[in-house]
Amino acid sequence: MKLNSPPVPVFIIALALAVIGFLHGLTTALAFIPIPAVWIVLVAFVLLAASCVSKAD
């Protein structure tokens, strides 16, 4: 399987989701987010992995 580098916008979105997930898990500042932190980080990882596996134009 050939892996591709993710596009910059997808990478930035995944990075932002991961940072939000980590901050949500470590602090109480983001307590208004009803989703558990582990799911936010998991979505960021799946988004990044899917963009690496998919064929980029």
Backbone as CSV, one residue per row, in Angstrom:
resi,resn,N_x,N_y,N_z,CA_x,CA_y,CA_z,C_x,C_y,C_z
1,MET,0.849,-1.166,0.000,0.000,0.000,0.000,0.901,1.237,0.000
2,LYS,0.605,2.134,-0.911,1.377,3.365,-1.012,0.683,4.457,-0.205
3,LEU,1.432,5.085,0.682,0.884,6.169,1.490,1.250,7.510,0.877
4,ASN,0.358,8.462,0.998,0.568,9.809,0.484,0.606,10.783,1.647
5,SER,1.223,11.910,1.418,1.192,12.940,2.454,-0.173,13.619,2.435
6,PRO,-0.684,13.964,3.607,-2.008,14.591,3.651,-1.944,16.032,3.150
7,PRO,-3.014,16.531,2.572,-3.050,17.947,2.177,-2.941,18.845,3.410
8,VAL,-2.415,20.017,3.217,-2.187,20.940,4.335,-3.478,21.288,5.082
9,PRO,-4.597,21.585,4.409,-5.817,21.901,5.178,-6.297,20.737,6.054
10,VAL,-6.186,19.517,5.539,-6.601,18.353,6.329,-5.676,18.178,7.520
11,PHE,-4.386,18.379,7.316,-3.429,18.269,8.413,-3.716,19.309,9.494
12,ILE,-4.015,20.531,9.091,-4.292,21.596,10.063,-5.583,21.303,10.834
13,ILE,-6.606,20.795,10.151,-7.859,20.450,10.831,-7.632,19.310,11.824
14,ALA,-6.891,18.285,11.407,-6.608,17.162,12.306,-5.763,17.614,13.491
15,LEU,-4.811,18.493,13.249,-3.983,19.008,14.336,-4.813,19.828,15.318
16,ALA,-5.702,20.655,14.794,-6.563,21.460,15.669,-7.483,20.569,16.500
17,LEU,-8.054,19.537,15.886,-8.907,18.609,16.633,-8.121,17.877,17.713
18,ALA,-6.897,17.468,17.392,-6.076,16.775,18.385,-5.736,17.691,19.558
19,VAL,-5.387,18.928,19.275,-5.067,19.880,20.351,-6.298,20.144,21.214
20,ILE,-7.456,20.315,20.580,-8.694,20.524,21.343,-8.991,19.302,22.209
21,GLY,-8.794,18.116,21.665,-9.026,16.895,22.436,-8.091,16.766,23.620
22,PHE,-6.811,17.062,23.417,-5.856,16.988,24.526,-6.149,18.039,25.586
23,LEU,-6.472,19.247,25.157,-6.812,20.287,26.133,-8.087,19.940,26.892
24,HIS,-9.034,19.354,26.192,-10.288,18.950,26.831,-10.035,17.857,27.871
25,GLY,-9.091,16.982,27.601,-8.776,15.908,28.536,-7.940,16.359,29.716
26,LEU,-7.109,17.370,29.523,-6.182,17.783,30.577,-6.692,18.916,31.449
27,THR,-7.580,19.734,30.929,-8.053,20.887,31.692,-9.570,20.876,31.778
28,THR,-10.091,21.737,32.603,-11.544,21.895,32.696,-12.008,23.134,31.937
29,ALA,-11.105,23.772,31.209,-11.460,24.993,30.481,-12.429,24.704,29.334
30,LEU,-12.379,23.493,28.806,-13.255,23.134,27.688,-14.360,22.185,28.150
31,ALA,-14.880,22.407,29.339,-15.903,21.519,29.900,-17.237,21.645,29.179
32,PHE,-17.416,22.683,28.385,-18.685,22.869,27.667,-18.819,21.938,26.468
33,ILE,-17.754,21.249,26.081,-17.815,20.302,24.966,-18.373,18.982,25.503
34,PRO,-19.525,18.528,24.993,-20.157,17.335,25.569,-19.540,16.008,25.121
35,ILE,-18.608,16.040,24.193,-18.002,14.818,23.666,-16.760,14.491,24.496
36,PRO,-16.567,13.225,24.890,-15.349,12.865,25.625,-14.088,13.133,24.790
37,ALA,-13.017,13.478,25.470,-11.775,13.873,24.799,-11.210,12.765,23.922
38,VAL,-11.350,11.531,24.355,-10.783,10.429,23.587,-11.432,10.323,22.205
39,TRP,-12.705,10.641,22.080,-13.375,10.581,20.786,-12.915,11.703,19.868
40,ILE,-12.636,12.857,20.429,-12.150,13.975,19.616,-10.779,13.645,19.031
41,VAL,-9.898,13.092,19.865,-8.560,12.721,19.396,-8.652,11.566,18.400
42,LEU,-9.562,10.632,18.626,-9.734,9.518,17.700,-10.220,9.994,16.331
43,VAL,-11.133,10.942,16.303,-11.607,11.507,15.032,-10.458,12.201,14.303
44,ALA,-9.615,12.916,15.038,-8.461,13.579,14.420,-7.516,12.554,13.804
45,PHE,-7.264,11.452,14.530,-6.369,10.421,14.010,-6.955,9.738,12.778
46,VAL,-8.242,9.408,12.821,-8.884,8.744,11.683,-8.892,9.663,10.464
47,LEU,-9.155,10.939,10.669,-9.131,11.899,9.564,-7.744,11.966,8.929
48,LEU,-6.717,12.025,9.757,-5.354,12.093,9.241,-4.957,10.789,8.551
49,ALA,-5.316,9.660,9.134,-4.990,8.370,8.527,-5.722,8.179,7.204
50,ALA,-6.988,8.575,7.147,-7.750,8.436,5.904,-7.182,9.318,4.800
51,SER,-6.708,10.496,5.168,-6.136,11.370,4.140,-4.782,10.860,3.655
52,CYS,-4.071,10.112,4.485,-2.798,9.531,4.048,-3.013,8.324,3.138
53,VAL,-4.077,7.589,3.368,-4.345,6.393,2.577,-5.008,6.737,1.246
54,SER,-5.830,7.776,1.236,-6.547,8.126,0.008,-5.594,8.716,-1.027
55,LYS,-6.009,8.600,-2.265,-5.188,9.098,-3.364,-5.351,10.605,-3.483
56,ALA,-4.255,11.318,-3.393,-4.281,12.779,-3.514,-4.123,13.168,-4.983
57,ASP,-4.765,14.252,-5.356,-4.658,14.729,-6.743,-3.460,15.613,-6.927
